[in-house]
Amino acid sequence: MERKTQITIKDIARELGISPSTVSRALKNHPDISSKTKEAVHELAQKYHYKPNAVALSLRSSKTHMIGVVIPKVVHFFFSSVISGIEHVANEAGYNVMICQSDENEEREITSIQTLTSSRVDGILASVSKDTTDFTHFKELVQNNIPLVFFDRAAADIKTDKVIIDDLEGAFIATEHLILKGCRKIVHLAAPQNLTIGTKRKEGYIKALQKHHIPVDESLIIKCDNREEALVVMRKLYESGIRPDGVFAVNDLTATGVLKVVKQFGYRIPEDVKVVGFSDGFVAYVTDPTLTTIDQHGFEMGREAAQLLLDRINETIENYSPITKIITTNLIVRESTGG
């Protein structure tokens, strides 16, 4: 058979000398079809790269077999690894993925949700922008029975599924590591407190200090969650006479700004100042020194979130009870803390 750009069930049926309906049932592993026929159909489908016709599937099932994803920034290694996990699960299940970027902006996030719903996606995965304070657009999705799963950054008050990491425990582990390395004056560069990750990571930092009987100094907790802000904040700290011996940054990119300023002021890492980030993205491997950080397991988060969304799409949910899946974090020790 001459290979076509898009092979159909009829083409497979013609080559094997069976009916199109038999091919269709064999592809779905129907119990009435013999193992020999199933094997022949699947082998030919794989050989010619058969893919179900998305439009036909949509018409038959009232589904588009498309899921939407809203992320804050695609350039972050963490979010790109989450997307890889999402696509891995979605594509295996015959779903396509439509990605929108909010660029950490509430209005763009709202527009993204409108774009996805207008495209009739079967469900939406979302990580909330750090500028978002009104979650009405997400509440409307739930009210309209559009499956919604939050990942990483979730709106706490919305009754829907979530896949998150244990931010509190991760921050506790990071801060305690600094304490066990001898640090007592530890700066926490924090995420905005309207985000759950911001409040939980701050709680974890405070919990570690309290466990080791170190007074909490609010002046050492500073809203700063990107490299540019870190360059400014750390300079101001040193210029004001504050000399931290440890820094726990809310993410790796913020930590890179810390490393730069510490060295600019003539201090050594890790001898004088120890630094821990959060994410374990590519940047953690290429900094000088390499960065101790908390691994967020982005690919695993993406897989879990996508599977949870597909489960919601493909089942009739009665007495809806939201699920929160928590991904366990772990510390990766590198040179920035003397690893």
N, C-alpha and C positions, 0 to 999 in steps of 0.2 A: 504493500500500500504506500502510495506517495504521501510523505508527511505534510500535513497542513499546519498553518499558523495556529489554528484552534481546532483540535480534534474534538469530535462529538461522540455521544453514546452510540449514535447510529453507525458511525465509522467503525467503532470497536465491534458492534454487533455484526456488521457486514463481513468483517475479516474473520470472525470466529464462527460465522454461520449460525448465530443464535438471535433471539429477538431483542430489541432495545430494552424491553421491560426486564428481561433476564439480566442484562448487563447492569441496569440500574439497581436491581436488587442485589446483585453480586457485589457491586461497589459499596453497598450498605451492609454487607455481610449478613444478608437475610438467611435465617436458618433453613428455609426451603430450598436453597441453592446448594448444589453439591460442592464439596471442597475442591474438586478438580476444576470445576467451572469458575469458582471464585479465584483460584490461583491463576488460571489463564487470563481472566479479565483484569485482575490487578497487575499482572505482568505486562500485559499490553498497554494498559493505562499508564504505567510507569515508563515504559519504553517510549511512548509518544507524548509524555508530559501532559496527560489529560488533566484538565481542571474543570470543575463544574461551572456552568454558565451562571454568573452572579445575578444577572437580570432575571433569568428563568427561576432561579432559587427564590429570589425576592418575590416574584409574582405568585409562586406556589405557596410560600410560607408567610407572606406579609412581612418578611424580614429583608433587610438589605445586605446582611452578612458583613456589615461595616461597624466597627466600633471607633469612637472618638477618644482622643487623648488630649488633655490640656496640661501643659507643663509651664513652669515659670521661665526657664531658659534652656534651650537645647544645647548651648555650648558647655554647660557644666558636665563634667565626666559622669557624675552621679546620675543625672537625669538621662544622659545618653545610654548608660548601662541599664537603667530602668526600661527605657524604650526597647532595647534589645530583648530583654526578658518578656515584655508585653508581646512583641512581634513573634517571638519564638512560639509562644502558646497560641496566639490568635491565628497565625498562618497555618499551624498544624491542624487547627479546627476548621479551616476553610473561611476564616474571616480576614478582611483587609483592615488596615489601621489608618485612620485619618488624624494627623497630628497638628495641633494648634499651639502657638507659643504666646503666653500672656505678657512676656517681658516684664514680669513683676508689676503689672499695671492692672488695677481693678477694671477699668473700662474695657481694656483689651480682653480681659478674661470674660467679661459679660458678652462681648462681641463674638468671642470664640465659641461660647456655649450656644449662642443664637445660630452661628454658622453650622455647627454640628447638628443641632436639632432640625434646621432647615434641610440638611442633607439626609435626614431620616436615619441617622445612626441607630443601631439597636441598643446601645448603651454607652456610657461615658465614664472614663477614668480621669481623675483630676487631682492635681496637686495645687493647693491654693497659693495665689500670689501674695507676697508679703505686704502689699499695699491694700489688700482686700479687708474691708471692715464690715461691709453689708453683704450677707450671704443669701439674699433673696433669690438670685438666679439659680442657686443650687437647690433651695427649698422648692422652687417651682418644678424642677426636674422630678423630685420625689413625689410632689403632689400630682404630677401628670404621669406617674408610674413609669418613668424612664429610668432603667437601672443605672445607678450611680455608685461608683466605688472611689473613695479617696485613697491616695497613697502618699506616704511621707508627711505632707502637710495637710491636715484635715480640719474641717470646721466642726468643732466639738459638739455643737448643739443640734446638728442635723442627724436625723434618724436614718442612717444608711451604713453600708459596709465600709470598713477602713482596713488598710494594710499599712502598718507603721512600724518603726523600730522602737526599741525601748530606750527612748531619748534620755530619760532620767538615769537609768542604769549606766548607759554609755558615758554620760557626763560625769557620773560618780566615779566610774573606773578611770577616766582620763585624769580627773582632779586628784584622786587618791594616788595614782601613779606618780604625779608630780610631788605630792607630799612625801611618799615613801622614798623619793629620790632626794629628799632634803629641803624642798621648797616650803616656805612659810608665807611669803608675800606674793600671792598668786592673783594675777589679773584674769578676769573673765570677759572676753569680748563676745557680747551676747547678740542673739537674733531679736527682732522686734517682739515684744511681749504680747501682741495680739495673735501671734502664732503659737500653737501648742508646742512646737519644737523649741520655741524661745523660752517659754515658761518652764518646760520640763528640763531642758538642759541647765537652766539657771538653778532649778531645784536640786539637780544632781550635784552641781558644783557646791552649793551651800551644804548639802547633806554630807559630803566628804569632809568639808572644813569642820563641821560640827562633830563628826565622828572622831576627829583627831584633835578636838578642843582648840581649834584655831578660830579666833574671832572673825566674824564676817564684817568686812569693811566695804560698805556700799560704794565708796569712791573708786573701788577697784573693779566694780561691775559696770561696764560701759557698753551702750548700744553701738555695735560696730560689726557688720557682717559681710564686708567685702574688702578686697585688697586696698582700694583707694582710700577708704575710711581708716583702715589700719595704719597706713602710712602717716596720716594726720594725727590720729589718736595717740599712737605710740610716741611720736615726736613731742606732743604736748605733755605727755606723762613725764618723759625724761627732762624736758625743759622746766617742769614744775618741781623737779627735785625728787620725784618718786622713782625708786629703783626696785622694780619687781625682780624676784628670782625665778618666777615661773609664769607662764601665760597659757591659759586654755582658751583657744579660739573656737568659735562656733562652727567653722568650716575650714577646709584646707587652704582655700584662696586667701582668706583673712589671715591665716597663719603665715603665708608667704610674705605678706606685708610686714608682719611682726619680725620675721627673720631679717629682712632688709634693714629695718630701722635699728634693731639691736646691734647689728654689725656696724652700721653707720656711726653709732655713738661709742664704738670702741669696745663693746662687750663681747665676750666669747660665748658661743653656744656649743655644748651644753654646760661648760664650766661655770659661767656666771648666770646665765639664764637658760631655763629649759622650756621648750615649747611643744604643745600638743594641739593637733588639729582634729577635724571630724569629717570623715567621708572616705578616705583612702582612695582618692582618685589618682590619675596619672601624675598630677603635679607633686604628690607626696614622694614619688621616686626620683624626681629630677631636681628638687631643691638642694641647696648646699648650705647646711647639711641636710641629708634626707630627713623626712618628717615623720615623727611618731604621731599616730592618728588612730581614730576609731573607724573600723570597717563597717560601712552601712549596708553592704550586700545588696547593691542596687539591682543586679540581674535577678536575684532571688525575689526581691520585692516586686519587680515587674511581672515575673511569672505568677506569683501568688495573686496579685491584683487582677491580672487578666483572667486567670482561671476562676476566681470568685465572680467576676463580672459575667463570664460566659455561663457559669452555673445559674446565675440569676436570670439571664436572658432566656435560657433553655428550659426553665422549670416554671410551673405555675405556683406562685408563692402565696400561701394563705397564712394568716396570723404572722405576718412578717416580723422576724426578729433579726435585727442587724448583727453582723459578725465583725469583730475586730481581731485581726490577725497581727500578732506582734513578732517581728523578726529580731532575733537575738544579735547583739553587737559583740565585737571583741576588739581588744587593743592590739595594734601592730606597733611594736617598739623598734624605733630606728635611731639615727644619730642625734636628733635634736633633743633627746633626753638622755643621751649616753648609752643608747642601746647597742 
